[in-house]
């Protein structure tokens, strides 16, 4: 069982793609070494799409939302 400390979004966004891939590989049980990821920023955060090798449809999507005080969502 993998147990890693979840990092905040601002820390994830500062990582290079290689660092992010290594972090996700350690923290995501379903991720295989041959998988790939795509980082997609959106208005209130970032989505990470997980792809198995040679697949065009992601098998998993994870969204990281900005802190509420950093967002216009509540206004």
PQR file with spaces between the fields and no chain letter, atoms N, CA, C, O and H, PARSE charges and radii, in Angstrom:
ATOM       1  N    UNK     1       0.836   -1.174    0.000 -0.4000 1.5000
ATOM       2  CA   UNK     1       0.000    0.000    0.000 -0.0000 2.0000
ATOM       3  C    UNK     1       0.884    1.241    0.000  0.5500 1.7000
ATOM       4  O    UNK     1       1.806    1.360    0.807 -0.5500 1.4000
ATOM       5  N    UNK     2       0.593    2.157   -0.909 -0.4000 1.5000
ATOM       6  CA   UNK     2       1.366    3.399   -0.997 -0.0000 2.0000
ATOM       7  C    UNK     2       0.710    4.469   -0.147  0.5500 1.7000
ATOM       8  O    UNK     2      -0.494    4.704   -0.249 -0.5500 1.4000
ATOM       9  H    UNK     2      -0.156    2.060   -1.565  0.4000 1.0000
ATOM      10  N    UNK     3       1.499    5.110    0.684 -0.4000 1.5000
ATOM      11  CA   UNK     3       0.998    6.215    1.486 -0.0000 2.0000
ATOM      12  C    UNK     3       1.962    7.373    1.301  0.5500 1.7000
ATOM      13  O    UNK     3       3.132    7.296    1.676 -0.5500 1.4000
ATOM      14  H    UNK     3       2.477    4.918    0.767  0.4000 1.0000
ATOM      15  N    UNK     4       1.449    8.450    0.715 -0.4000 1.5000
ATOM      16  CA   UNK     4       2.267    9.644    0.538 -0.0000 2.0000
ATOM      17  C    UNK     4       1.463   10.850    1.012  0.5500 1.7000
ATOM      18  O    UNK     4       0.232   10.840    1.006 -0.5500 1.4000
ATOM      19  H    UNK     4       0.498    8.513    0.410  0.4000 1.0000
ATOM      20  N    UNK     5       2.180   11.876    1.419 -0.4000 1.5000
ATOM      21  CA   UNK     5       1.516   13.096    1.846 -0.0000 2.0000
ATOM      22  C    UNK     5       1.005   13.825    0.613  0.5500 1.7000
ATOM      23  O    UNK     5       1.747   14.032   -0.348 -0.5500 1.4000
ATOM      24  H    UNK     5       3.180   11.884    1.424  0.4000 1.0000
ATOM      25  N    UNK     6      -0.271   14.216    0.642 -0.4000 1.5000
ATOM      26  CA   UNK     6      -0.854   14.943   -0.481 -0.0000 2.0000
ATOM      27  C    UNK     6      -0.304   16.359   -0.479  0.5500 1.7000
ATOM      28  O    UNK     6      -0.332   17.054    0.537 -0.5500 1.4000
ATOM      29  H    UNK     6      -0.874   14.048    1.422  0.4000 1.0000
ATOM      30  N    UNK     7       0.193   16.768   -1.626 -0.4000 1.5000
ATOM      31  CA   UNK     7       0.781   18.098   -1.743 -0.0000 2.0000
ATOM      32  C    UNK     7      -0.282   19.092   -2.194  0.5500 1.7000
ATOM      33  O    UNK     7      -1.193   18.723   -2.934 -0.5500 1.4000
ATOM      34  H    UNK     7       0.216   16.203   -2.451  0.4000 1.0000
ATOM      35  N    UNK     8      -0.183   20.342   -1.762 -0.4000 1.5000
ATOM      36  CA   UNK     8      -1.150   21.364   -2.189 -0.0000 2.0000
ATOM      37  C    UNK     8      -0.971   21.712   -3.665  0.5500 1.7000
ATOM      38  O    UNK     8       0.099   21.508   -4.239 -0.5500 1.4000
ATOM      39  H    UNK     8       0.557   20.642   -1.160  0.4000 1.0000
ATOM      40  N    UNK     9      -2.031   22.238   -4.266 -0.4000 1.5000
ATOM      41  CA   UNK     9      -2.038   22.559   -5.690 -0.0000 2.0000
ATOM      42  C    UNK     9      -0.899   23.488   -6.076  0.5500 1.7000
ATOM      43  O    UNK     9      -0.252   23.266   -7.100 -0.5500 1.4000
ATOM      44  H    UNK     9      -2.900   22.404   -3.800  0.4000 1.0000
ATOM      45  N    UNK    10      -0.637   24.523   -5.288 -0.4000 1.5000
ATOM      46  CA   UNK    10       0.421   25.467   -5.662 -0.0000 2.0000
ATOM      47  C    UNK    10       1.777   24.782   -5.745  0.5500 1.7000
ATOM      48  O    UNK    10       2.621   25.164   -6.557 -0.5500 1.4000
ATOM      49  H    UNK    10      -1.163   24.703   -4.456  0.4000 1.0000
ATOM      50  N    UNK    11       1.987   23.779   -4.913 -0.4000 1.5000
ATOM      51  CA   UNK    11       3.245   23.022   -4.969 -0.0000 2.0000
ATOM      52  C    UNK    11       3.279   22.116   -6.211  0.5500 1.7000
ATOM      53  O    UNK    11       4.318   21.979   -6.858 -0.5500 1.4000
ATOM      54  H    UNK    11       1.302   23.469   -4.254  0.4000 1.0000
ATOM      55  N    UNK    12       2.144   21.508   -6.532 -0.4000 1.5000
ATOM      56  CA   UNK    12       2.071   20.656   -7.729 -0.0000 2.0000
ATOM      57  C    UNK    12       2.319   21.465   -8.998  0.5500 1.7000
ATOM      58  O    UNK    12       2.985   20.991   -9.919 -0.5500 1.4000
ATOM      59  H    UNK    12       1.301   21.619   -6.007  0.4000 1.0000
ATOM      60  N    UNK    13       1.785   22.682   -9.047 -0.4000 1.5000
ATOM      61  CA   UNK    13       1.929   23.512  -10.244 -0.0000 2.0000
ATOM      62  C    UNK    13       3.366   23.980  -10.461  0.5500 1.7000
ATOM      63  O    UNK    13       3.744   24.309  -11.585 -0.5500 1.4000
ATOM      64  H    UNK    13       1.244   23.066   -8.299  0.4000 1.0000
ATOM      65  N    UNK    14       4.168   24.013   -9.400 -0.4000 1.5000
ATOM      66  CA   UNK    14       5.569   24.426   -9.514 -0.0000 2.0000
ATOM      67  C    UNK    14       6.469   23.295  -10.004  0.5500 1.7000
ATOM      68  O    UNK    14       7.609   23.536  -10.400 -0.5500 1.4000
ATOM      69  H    UNK    14       3.860   23.745   -8.486  0.4000 1.0000
ATOM      70  N    UNK    15       5.955   22.052   -9.979 -0.4000 1.5000
ATOM      71  CA   UNK    15       6.762   20.888  -10.380 -0.0000 2.0000
ATOM      72  C    UNK    15       6.906   20.831  -11.899  0.5500 1.7000
ATOM      73  O    UNK    15       6.014   21.254  -12.635 -0.5500 1.4000
ATOM      74  H    UNK    15       5.029   21.856   -9.657  0.4000 1.0000
ATOM      75  N    UNK    16       8.027   20.308  -12.352 -0.4000 1.5000
ATOM      76  CA   UNK    16       8.179   20.029  -13.771 -0.0000 2.0000
ATOM      77  C    UNK    16       7.310   18.816  -14.099  0.5500 1.7000
ATOM      78  O    UNK    16       6.834   18.127  -13.197 -0.5500 1.4000
ATOM      79  H    UNK    16       8.751   19.964  -11.755  0.4000 1.0000
ATOM      80  N    UNK    17       7.106   18.560  -15.376 -0.4000 1.5000
ATOM      81  CA   UNK    17       6.276   17.413  -15.761 -0.0000 2.0000
ATOM      82  C    UNK    17       6.887   16.106  -15.243  0.5500 1.7000
ATOM      83  O    UNK    17       6.157   15.205  -14.828 -0.5500 1.4000
ATOM      84  H    UNK    17       7.493   19.120  -16.109  0.4000 1.0000
ATOM      85  N    UNK    18       8.207   15.998  -15.264 -0.4000 1.5000
ATOM      86  CA   UNK    18       8.881   14.793  -14.773 -0.0000 2.0000
ATOM      87  C    UNK    18       8.681   14.624  -13.265  0.5500 1.7000
ATOM      88  O    UNK    18       8.407   13.520  -12.792 -0.5500 1.4000
ATOM      89  H    UNK    18       8.800   16.730  -15.601  0.4000 1.0000
ATOM      90  N    UNK    19       8.818   15.724  -12.509 -0.4000 1.5000
ATOM      91  CA   UNK    19       8.606   15.667  -11.062 -0.0000 2.0000
ATOM      92  C    UNK    19       7.160   15.303  -10.736  0.5500 1.7000
ATOM      93  O    UNK    19       6.902   14.500   -9.839 -0.5500 1.4000
ATOM      94  H    UNK    19       9.040   16.620  -12.893  0.4000 1.0000
ATOM      95  N    UNK    20       6.218   15.898  -11.471 -0.4000 1.5000
ATOM      96  CA   UNK    20       4.807   15.602  -11.259 -0.0000 2.0000
ATOM      97  C    UNK    20       4.512   14.139  -11.565  0.5500 1.7000
ATOM      98  O    UNK    20       3.784   13.483  -10.820 -0.5500 1.4000
ATOM      99  H    UNK    20       6.428   16.550  -12.200  0.4000 1.0000
ATOM     100  N    UNK    21       5.069   13.629  -12.649 -0.4000 1.5000
ATOM     101  CA   UNK    21       4.864   12.229  -13.005 -0.0000 2.0000
ATOM     102  C    UNK    21       5.387   11.305  -11.906  0.5500 1.7000
ATOM     103  O    UNK    21       4.719   10.336  -11.545 -0.5500 1.4000
ATOM     104  H    UNK    21       5.660   14.162  -13.254  0.4000 1.0000
ATOM     105  N    UNK    22       6.574   11.596  -11.372 -0.4000 1.5000
ATOM     106  CA   UNK    22       7.142   10.779  -10.296 -0.0000 2.0000
ATOM     107  C    UNK    22       6.284   10.848   -9.035  0.5500 1.7000
ATOM     108  O    UNK    22       6.050    9.827   -8.387 -0.5500 1.4000
ATOM     109  H    UNK    22       7.116   12.384  -11.665  0.4000 1.0000
ATOM     110  N    UNK    23       5.816   12.039   -8.686 -0.4000 1.5000
ATOM     111  CA   UNK    23       4.950   12.192   -7.519 -0.0000 2.0000
ATOM     112  C    UNK    23       3.664   11.387   -7.699  0.5500 1.7000
ATOM     113  O    UNK    23       3.247   10.672   -6.788 -0.5500 1.4000
ATOM     114  H    UNK    23       6.006   12.868   -9.212  0.4000 1.0000
ATOM     115  N    UNK    24       3.039   11.499   -8.865 -0.4000 1.5000
ATOM     116  CA   UNK    24       1.792   10.779   -9.117 -0.0000 2.0000
ATOM     117  C    UNK    24       2.016    9.272   -9.162  0.5500 1.7000
ATOM     118  O    UNK    24       1.167    8.500   -8.716 -0.5500 1.4000
ATOM     119  H    UNK    24       3.377   12.080   -9.605  0.4000 1.0000
ATOM     120  N    UNK    25       3.155    8.858   -9.700 -0.4000 1.5000
ATOM     121  CA   UNK    25       3.472    7.427   -9.756 -0.0000 2.0000
ATOM     122  C    UNK    25       3.567    6.847   -8.346  0.5500 1.7000
ATOM     123  O    UNK    25       3.161    5.708   -8.112 -0.5500 1.4000
ATOM     124  H    UNK    25       3.844    9.485  -10.063  0.4000 1.0000
ATOM     125  N    UNK    26       4.098    7.623   -7.415 -0.4000 1.5000
ATOM     126  CA   UNK    26       4.226    7.175   -6.030 -0.0000 2.0000
ATOM     127  C    UNK    26       2.904    7.232   -5.272  0.5500 1.7000
ATOM     128  O    UNK    26       2.676    6.434   -4.363 -0.5500 1.4000
ATOM     129  H    UNK    26       4.427    8.547   -7.605  0.4000 1.0000
ATOM     130  N    UNK    27       2.030    8.170   -5.641 -0.4000 1.5000
ATOM     131  CA   UNK    27       0.808    8.373   -4.864 -0.0000 2.0000
ATOM     132  C    UNK    27      -0.441    7.716   -5.456  0.5500 1.7000
ATOM     133  O    UNK    27      -1.435    7.552   -4.748 -0.5500 1.4000
ATOM     134  H    UNK    27       2.215    8.818   -6.380  0.4000 1.0000
ATOM     135  N    UNK    28      -0.416    7.345   -6.710 -0.4000 1.5000
ATOM     136  CA   UNK    28      -1.586    6.759   -7.371 -0.0000 2.0000
ATOM     137  C    UNK    28      -1.379    5.266   -7.569  0.5500 1.7000
ATOM     138  O    UNK    28      -0.498    4.851   -8.321 -0.5500 1.4000
ATOM     139  H    UNK    28       0.391    7.478   -7.285  0.4000 1.0000
ATOM     140  N    UNK    29      -2.184    4.464   -6.900 -0.4000 1.5000
ATOM     141  CA   UNK    29      -2.063    3.011   -6.974 -0.0000 2.0000
ATOM     142  C    UNK    29      -2.352    2.498   -8.387  0.5500 1.7000
ATOM     143  O    UNK    29      -1.721    1.542   -8.839 -0.5500 1.4000
ATOM     144  H    UNK    29      -2.900    4.800   -6.288  0.4000 1.0000
ATOM     145  N    UNK    30      -3.298    3.127   -9.081 -0.4000 1.5000
ATOM     146  CA   UNK    30      -3.716    2.629  -10.391 -0.0000 2.0000
ATOM     147  C    UNK    30      -2.751    2.984  -11.518  0.5500 1.7000
ATOM     148  O    UNK    30      -2.911    2.493  -12.635 -0.5500 1.4000
ATOM     149  H    UNK    30      -3.810    3.903   -8.714  0.4000 1.0000
ATOM     150  N    UNK    31      -1.764    3.817  -11.255 -0.4000 1.5000
ATOM     151  CA   UNK    31      -0.855    4.276  -12.306 -0.0000 2.0000
ATOM     152  C    UNK    31       0.271    3.275  -12.550  0.5500 1.7000
ATOM     153  O    UNK    31       0.931    2.818  -11.617 -0.5500 1.4000
ATOM     154  H    UNK    31      -1.633    4.216  -10.347  0.4000 1.0000
ATOM     155  N    UNK    32       0.474    2.947  -13.819 -0.4000 1.5000
ATOM     156  CA   UNK    32       1.538    2.033  -14.228 -0.0000 2.0000
ATOM     157  C    UNK    32       2.713    2.830  -14.784  0.5500 1.7000
ATOM     158  O    UNK    32       2.526    3.965  -15.223 -0.5500 1.4000
ATOM     159  H    UNK    32      -0.063    3.318  -14.577  0.4000 1.0000
ATOM     160  N    UNK    33       3.915    2.265  -14.776 -0.4000 1.5000
ATOM     161  CA   UNK    33       5.093    2.991  -15.293 -0.0000 2.0000
ATOM     162  C    UNK    33       4.969    3.375  -16.771  0.5500 1.7000
ATOM     163  O    UNK    33       5.622    4.321  -17.214 -0.5500 1.4000
ATOM     164  H    UNK    33       4.067    1.343  -14.420  0.4000 1.0000
ATOM     165  N    UNK    34       4.150    2.664  -17.533 -0.4000 1.5000
ATOM     166  CA   UNK    34       3.992    2.976  -18.964 -0.0000 2.0000
ATOM     167  C    UNK    34       2.875    3.974  -19.232  0.5500 1.7000
ATOM     168  O    UNK    34       2.667    4.375  -20.377 -0.5500 1.4000
ATOM     169  H    UNK    34       3.620    1.897  -17.173  0.4000 1.0000
ATOM     170  N    UNK    35       2.151    4.380  -18.187 -0.4000 1.5000
ATOM     171  CA   UNK    35       1.065    5.344  -18.360 -0.0000 2.0000
ATOM     172  C    UNK    35       1.627    6.730  -18.637  0.5500 1.7000
ATOM     173  O    UNK    35       2.805    7.003  -18.406 -0.5500 1.4000
ATOM     174  H    UNK    35       2.320    4.055  -17.257  0.4000 1.0000
ATOM     175  N    UNK    36       0.752    7.597  -19.140 -0.4000 1.5000
ATOM     176  CA   UNK    36       1.135    8.990  -19.346 -0.0000 2.0000
ATOM     177  C    UNK    36       0.082    9.876  -18.679  0.5500 1.7000
ATOM     178  O    UNK    36      -1.023    9.429  -18.372 -0.5500 1.4000
ATOM     179  H    UNK    36      -0.204    7.375  -19.327  0.4000 1.0000
ATOM     180  N    UNK    37       0.447   11.129  -18.465 -0.4000 1.5000
ATOM     181  CA   UNK    37      -0.474   12.077  -17.862 -0.0000 2.0000
ATOM     182  C    UNK    37      -0.546   13.322  -18.732  0.5500 1.7000
ATOM     183  O    UNK    37       0.378   13.637  -19.482 -0.5500 1.4000
ATOM     184  H    UNK    37       1.344   11.492  -18.715  0.4000 1.0000
ATOM     185  N    UNK    38      -1.661   14.014  -18.611 -0.4000 1.5000
ATOM     186  CA   UNK    38      -1.824   15.309  -19.272 -0.0000 2.0000
ATOM     187  C    UNK    38      -2.322   16.283  -18.217  0.5500 1.7000
ATOM     188  O    UNK    38      -3.292   15.993  -17.518 -0.5500 1.4000
ATOM     189  H    UNK    38      -2.411   13.758  -18.002  0.4000 1.0000
ATOM     190  N    UNK    39      -1.677   17.420  -18.095 -0.4000 1.5000
ATOM     191  CA   UNK    39      -2.070   18.441  -17.132 -0.0000 2.0000
ATOM     192  C    UNK    39      -2.857   19.509  -17.884  0.5500 1.7000
ATOM     193  O    UNK    39      -2.361   20.112  -18.836 -0.5500 1.4000
ATOM     194  H    UNK    39      -0.889   17.655  -18.663  0.4000 1.0000
ATOM     195  N    UNK    40      -4.114   19.735  -17.433 -0.4000 1.5000
ATOM     196  CA   UNK    40      -5.007   20.668  -18.108 -0.0000 2.0000
ATOM     197  C    UNK    40      -5.465   21.734  -17.109  0.5500 1.7000
ATOM     198  O    UNK    40      -6.285   21.451  -16.235 -0.5500 1.4000
ATOM     199  H    UNK    40      -4.517   19.245  -16.660  0.4000 1.0000
ATOM     200  N    UNK    41      -4.939   22.959  -17.234 -0.4000 1.5000
ATOM     201  CA   UNK    41      -5.408   24.025  -16.345 -0.0000 2.0000
ATOM     202  C    UNK    41      -6.822   24.456  -16.736  0.5500 1.7000
ATOM     203  O    UNK    41      -7.167   24.451  -17.917 -0.5500 1.4000
ATOM     204  H    UNK    41      -4.273   23.189  -17.943  0.4000 1.0000
ATOM     205  N    UNK    42      -7.633   24.823  -15.758 -0.4000 1.5000
ATOM     206  CA   UNK    42      -8.942   25.413  -16.041 -0.0000 2.0000
ATOM     207  C    UNK    42      -9.165   26.553  -15.059  0.5500 1.7000
ATOM     208  O    UNK    42      -8.339   26.782  -14.175 -0.5500 1.4000
ATOM     209  H    UNK    42      -7.353   24.827  -14.799  0.4000 1.0000
ATOM     210  N    UNK    43     -10.266   27.265  -15.204 -0.4000 1.5000
ATOM     211  CA   UNK    43     -10.474   28.514  -14.474 -0.0000 2.0000
ATOM     212  C    UNK    43     -10.275   28.397  -12.966  0.5500 1.7000
ATOM     213  O    UNK    43      -9.692   29.299  -12.364 -0.5500 1.4000
ATOM     214  H    UNK    43     -10.937   27.079  -15.922  0.4000 1.0000
ATOM     215  N    UNK    44     -10.737   27.322  -12.338 -0.4000 1.5000
ATOM     216  CA   UNK    44     -10.692   27.221  -10.879 -0.0000 2.0000
ATOM     217  C    UNK    44      -9.736   26.157  -10.374  0.5500 1.7000
ATOM     218  O    UNK    44      -9.843   25.734   -9.223 -0.5500 1.4000
ATOM     219  H    UNK    44     -11.210   26.589  -12.827  0.4000 1.0000
ATOM     220  N    UNK    45      -8.800   25.712  -11.209 -0.4000 1.5000
ATOM     221  CA   UNK    45      -7.845   24.717  -10.756 -0.0000 2.0000
ATOM     222  C    UNK    45      -7.129   24.032  -11.915  0.5500 1.7000
ATOM     223  O    UNK    45      -6.878   24.635  -12.958 -0.5500 1.4000
ATOM     224  H    UNK    45      -8.713   26.055  -12.144  0.4000 1.0000
ATOM     225  N    UNK    46      -6.811   22.770  -11.708 -0.4000 1.5000
ATOM     226  CA   UNK    46      -6.068   21.977  -12.691 -0.0000 2.0000
ATOM     227  C    UNK    46      -6.626   20.567  -12.711  0.5500 1.7000
ATOM     228  O    UNK    46      -6.933   19.991  -11.667 -0.5500 1.4000
ATOM     229  H    UNK    46      -7.015   22.280  -10.861  0.4000 1.0000
ATOM     230  N    UNK    47      -6.755   20.015  -13.920 -0.4000 1.5000
ATOM     231  CA   UNK    47      -7.149   18.615  -14.066 -0.0000 2.0000
ATOM     232  C    UNK    47      -5.940   17.823  -14.519  0.5500 1.7000
ATOM     233  O    UNK    47      -5.121   18.301  -15.304 -0.5500 1.4000
ATOM     234  H    UNK    47      -6.506   20.482  -14.768  0.4000 1.0000
ATOM     235  N    UNK    48      -5.840   16.601  -14.011 -0.4000 1.5000
ATOM     236  CA   UNK    48      -4.800   15.689  -14.471 -0.0000 2.0000
ATOM     237  C    UNK    48      -5.507   14.478  -15.055  0.5500 1.7000
ATOM     238  O    UNK    48      -6.300   13.819  -14.384 -0.5500 1.4000
ATOM     239  H    UNK    48      -6.506   16.213  -13.374  0.4000 1.0000
ATOM     240  N    UNK    49      -5.205   14.197  -16.318 -0.4000 1.5000
ATOM     241  CA   UNK    49      -5.793   13.067  -17.025 -0.0000 2.0000
ATOM     242  C    UNK    49      -4.764   11.948  -17.099  0.5500 1.7000
ATOM     243  O    UNK    49      -3.603   12.184  -17.434 -0.5500 1.4000
ATOM     244  H    UNK    49      -4.560   14.733  -16.863  0.4000 1.0000
ATOM     245  N    UNK    50      -5.193   10.733  -16.786 -0.4000 1.5000
ATOM     246  CA   UNK    50      -4.319    9.565  -16.773 -0.0000 2.0000
ATOM     247  C    UNK    50      -4.658    8.682  -17.979  0.5500 1.7000
ATOM     248  O    UNK    50      -5.821    8.349  -18.202 -0.5500 1.4000
ATOM     249  H    UNK    50      -6.136   10.541  -16.513  0.4000 1.0000
ATOM     250  N    UNK    51      -3.647    8.311  -18.743 -0.4000 1.5000
ATOM     251  CA   UNK    51      -3.834    7.481  -19.931 -0.0000 2.0000
ATOM     252  C    UNK    51      -2.986    6.220  -19.832  0.5500 1.7000
ATOM     253  O    UNK    51      -1.818    6.280  -19.447 -0.5500 1.4000
ATOM     254  H    UNK    51      -2.702    8.581  -18.561  0.4000 1.0000
ATOM     255  N    UNK    52      -3.573    5.080  -20.179 -0.4000 1.5000
ATOM     256  CA   UNK    52      -2.775    3.869  -20.343 -0.0000 2.0000
ATOM     257  C    UNK    52      -2.028    3.986  -21.668  0.5500 1.7000
ATOM     258  O    UNK    52      -2.426    4.755  -22.544 -0.5500 1.4000
ATOM     259  H    UNK    52      -4.521    5.032  -20.492  0.4000 1.0000
ATOM     260  N    UNK    53      -0.971    3.240  -21.812 -0.4000 1.5000
ATOM     261  CA   UNK    53      -0.139    3.274  -23.011 -0.0000 2.0000
ATOM     262  C    UNK    53      -0.994    3.049  -24.257  0.5500 1.7000
ATOM     263  O    UNK    53      -1.813    2.132  -24.299 -0.5500 1.4000
ATOM     264  H    UNK    53      -0.647    2.616  -21.101  0.4000 1.0000
ATOM     265  N    UNK    54      -0.800    3.886  -25.259 -0.4000 1.5000
ATOM     266  CA   UNK    54      -1.454    3.802  -26.567 -0.0000 2.0000
ATOM     267  C    UNK    54      -2.971    3.975  -26.507  0.5500 1.7000
ATOM     268  O    UNK    54      -3.673    3.516  -27.408 -0.5500 1.4000
ATOM     269  H    UNK    54      -0.134    4.632  -25.225  0.4000 1.0000
ATOM     270  N    UNK    55      -3.484    4.623  -25.475 -0.4000 1.5000
ATOM     271  CA   UNK    55      -4.919    4.888  -25.370 -0.0000 2.0000
ATOM     272  C    UNK    55      -5.186    6.376  -25.575  0.5500 1.7000
ATOM     273  O    UNK    55      -4.350    7.212  -25.233 -0.5500 1.4000
ATOM     274  H    UNK    55      -2.914    4.996  -24.744  0.4000 1.0000
ATOM     275  N    UNK    56      -6.349    6.706  -26.132 -0.4000 1.5000
ATOM     276  CA   UNK    56      -6.700    8.107  -26.353 -0.0000 2.0000
ATOM     277  C    UNK    56      -7.741    8.603  -25.360  0.5500 1.7000
ATOM     278  O    UNK    56      -7.952    9.811  -25.248 -0.5500 1.4000
ATOM     279  H    UNK    56      -7.028    6.026  -26.409  0.4000 1.0000
ATOM     280  N    UNK    57      -8.391    7.707  -24.643 -0.4000 1.5000
ATOM     281  CA   UNK    57      -9.384    8.073  -23.650 -0.0000 2.0000
ATOM     282  C    UNK    57      -8.776    7.868  -22.261  0.5500 1.7000
ATOM     283  O    UNK    57      -8.255    6.790  -21.972 -0.5500 1.4000
ATOM     284  H    UNK    57      -8.220    6.726  -24.734  0.4000 1.0000
ATOM     285  N    UNK    58      -8.835    8.895  -21.391 -0.4000 1.5000
ATOM     286  CA   UNK    58      -8.258    8.734  -20.057 -0.0000 2.0000
ATOM     287  C    UNK    58      -9.033    7.711  -19.229  0.5500 1.7000
ATOM     288  O    UNK    58     -10.258    7.631  -19.318 -0.5500 1.4000
ATOM     289  H    UNK    58      -9.258    9.770  -21.625  0.4000 1.0000
ATOM     290  N    UNK    59      -8.313    6.933  -18.425 -0.4000 1.5000
ATOM     291  CA   UNK    59      -8.959    5.977  -17.537 -0.0000 2.0000
ATOM     292  C    UNK    59      -9.272    6.611  -16.191  0.5500 1.7000
ATOM     293  O    UNK    59     -10.022    6.046  -15.395 -0.5500 1.4000
ATOM     294  H    UNK    59      -7.318    6.998  -18.352  0.4000 1.0000
ATOM     295  N    UNK    60      -8.697    7.795  -15.931 -0.4000 1.5000
ATOM     296  CA   UNK    60      -8.923    8.457  -14.657 -0.0000 2.0000
ATOM     297  C    UNK    60      -8.678    9.953  -14.839  0.5500 1.7000
ATOM     298  O    UNK    60      -7.791   10.368  -15.585 -0.5500 1.4000
ATOM     299  H    UNK    60      -8.089    8.255  -16.578  0.4000 1.0000
ATOM     300  N    UNK    61      -9.479   10.748  -14.144 -0.4000 1.5000
ATOM     301  CA   UNK    61      -9.293   12.196  -14.128 -0.0000 2.0000
ATOM     302  C    UNK    61      -9.289   12.651  -12.683  0.5500 1.7000
ATOM     303  O    UNK    61     -10.136   12.239  -11.890 -0.5500 1.4000
ATOM     304  H    UNK    61     -10.200   10.411  -13.538  0.4000 1.0000
ATOM     305  N    UNK    62      -8.349   13.489  -12.348 -0.4000 1.5000
ATOM     306  CA   UNK    62      -8.284   14.030  -10.995 -0.0000 2.0000
ATOM     307  C    UNK    62      -8.270   15.554  -11.119  0.5500 1.7000
ATOM     308  O    UNK    62      -7.530   16.100  -11.938 -0.5500 1.4000
ATOM     309  H    UNK    62      -7.660   13.823  -12.992  0.4000 1.0000
ATOM     310  N    UNK    63      -9.073   16.236  -10.320 -0.4000 1.5000
ATOM     311  CA   UNK    63      -9.116   17.696  -10.337 -0.0000 2.0000
ATOM     312  C    UNK    63      -8.560   18.238   -9.032  0.5500 1.7000
ATOM     313  O    UNK    63      -8.907   17.765   -7.950 -0.5500 1.4000
ATOM     314  H    UNK    63      -9.674   15.792   -9.655  0.4000 1.0000
ATOM     315  N    UNK    64      -7.707   19.221   -9.144 -0.4000 1.5000
ATOM     316  CA   UNK    64      -7.165   19.934   -7.998 -0.0000 2.0000
ATOM     317  C    UNK    64      -7.703   21.354   -8.090  0.5500 1.7000
ATOM     318  O    UNK    64      -7.439   22.060   -9.063 -0.5500 1.4000
ATOM     319  H    UNK    64      -7.426   19.606  -10.023  0.4000 1.0000
ATOM     320  N    UNK    65      -8.465   21.779   -7.071 -0.4000 1.5000
ATOM     321  CA   UNK    65      -9.087   23.098   -7.095 -0.0000 2.0000
ATOM     322  C    UNK    65      -8.232   24.114   -6.344  0.5500 1.7000
ATOM     323  O    UNK    65      -7.540   23.782   -5.382 -0.5500 1.4000
ATOM     324  H    UNK    65      -8.680   21.205   -6.280  0.4000 1.0000
ATOM     325  N    UNK    66      -8.300   25.369   -6.813 -0.4000 1.5000
ATOM     326  CA   UNK    66      -7.612   26.452   -6.119 -0.0000 2.0000
ATOM     327  C    UNK    66      -8.233   26.648   -4.748  0.5500 1.7000
ATOM     328  O    UNK    66      -9.376   26.253   -4.515 -0.5500 1.4000
ATOM     329  H    UNK    66      -8.863   25.639   -7.595  0.4000 1.0000
ATOM     330  N    UNK    67      -7.486   27.256   -3.847 -0.4000 1.5000
ATOM     331  CA   UNK    67      -8.039   27.590   -2.536 -0.0000 2.0000
ATOM     332  C    UNK    67      -9.211   28.537   -2.729  0.5500 1.7000
ATOM     333  O    UNK    67      -9.202   29.361   -3.643 -0.5500 1.4000
ATOM     334  H    UNK    67      -6.558   27.576   -4.037  0.4000 1.0000
ATOM     335  N    UNK    68     -10.207   28.424   -1.882 -0.4000 1.5000
ATOM     336  CA   UNK    68     -11.413   29.238   -2.027 -0.0000 2.0000
ATOM     337  C    UNK    68     -11.097   30.725   -1.977  0.5500 1.7000
ATOM     338  O    UNK    68     -11.663   31.493   -2.756 -0.5500 1.4000
ATOM     339  H    UNK    68     -10.214   27.754   -1.140  0.4000 1.0000
ATOM     340  N    UNK    69     -10.218   31.150   -1.092 -0.4000 1.5000
ATOM     341  CA   UNK    69      -9.922   32.585   -0.999 -0.0000 2.0000
ATOM     342  C    UNK    69      -9.192   33.091   -2.241  0.5500 1.7000
ATOM     343  O    UNK    69      -9.151   34.299   -2.475 -0.5500 1.4000
ATOM     344  H    UNK    69      -9.759   30.526   -0.460  0.4000 1.0000
ATOM     345  N    UNK    70      -8.612   32.186   -3.047 -0.4000 1.5000
ATOM     346  CA   UNK    70      -7.933   32.584   -4.276 -0.0000 2.0000
ATOM     347  C    UNK    70      -8.886   32.601   -5.470  0.5500 1.7000
ATOM     348  O    UNK    70      -8.470   32.927   -6.582 -0.5500 1.4000
ATOM     349  H    UNK    70      -8.646   31.205   -2.856  0.4000 1.0000
ATOM     350  N    UNK    71     -10.124   32.265   -5.263 -0.4000 1.5000
ATOM     351  CA   UNK    71     -11.056   32.054   -6.350 -0.0000 2.0000
ATOM     352  C    UNK    71     -12.199   33.059   -6.304  0.5500 1.7000
ATOM     353  O    UNK    71     -12.525   33.614   -5.255 -0.5500 1.4000
ATOM     354  H    UNK    71     -10.462   32.000   -4.360  0.4000 1.0000
ATOM     355  N    UNK    72     -12.779   33.271   -7.437 -0.4000 1.5000
ATOM     356  CA   UNK    72     -13.950   34.140   -7.564 -0.0000 2.0000
ATOM     357  C    UNK    72     -15.232   33.307   -7.464  0.5500 1.7000
ATOM     358  O    UNK    72     -16.318   33.857   -7.646 -0.5500 1.4000
ATOM     359  H    UNK    72     -12.514   32.821   -8.290  0.4000 1.0000
ATOM     360  N    UNK    73     -15.147   32.020   -7.184 -0.4000 1.5000
ATOM     361  CA   UNK    73     -16.303   31.127   -7.222 -0.0000 2.0000
ATOM     362  C    UNK    73     -17.400   31.561   -6.254  0.5500 1.7000
ATOM     363  O    UNK    73     -18.580   31.379   -6.554 -0.5500 1.4000
ATOM     364  H    UNK    73     -14.265   31.573   -7.036  0.4000 1.0000
ATOM     365  N    UNK    74     -17.053   32.116   -5.127 -0.4000 1.5000
ATOM     366  CA   UNK    74     -18.057   32.430   -4.117 -0.0000 2.0000
ATOM     367  C    UNK    74     -18.642   33.837   -4.253  0.5500 1.7000
ATOM     368  O    UNK    74     -19.535   34.212   -3.493 -0.5500 1.4000
ATOM     369  H    UNK    74     -16.095   32.263   -4.883  0.4000 1.0000
ATOM     370  N    UNK    75     -18.160   34.593   -5.188 -0.4000 1.5000
ATOM     371  CA   UNK    75     -18.661   35.970   -5.346 -0.0000 2.0000
ATOM     372  C    UNK    75     -19.843   36.029   -6.262  0.5500 1.7000
ATOM     373  O    UNK    75     -20.384   37.108   -6.503 -0.5500 1.4000
ATOM     374  H    UNK    75     -17.435   34.288   -5.806  0.4000 1.0000
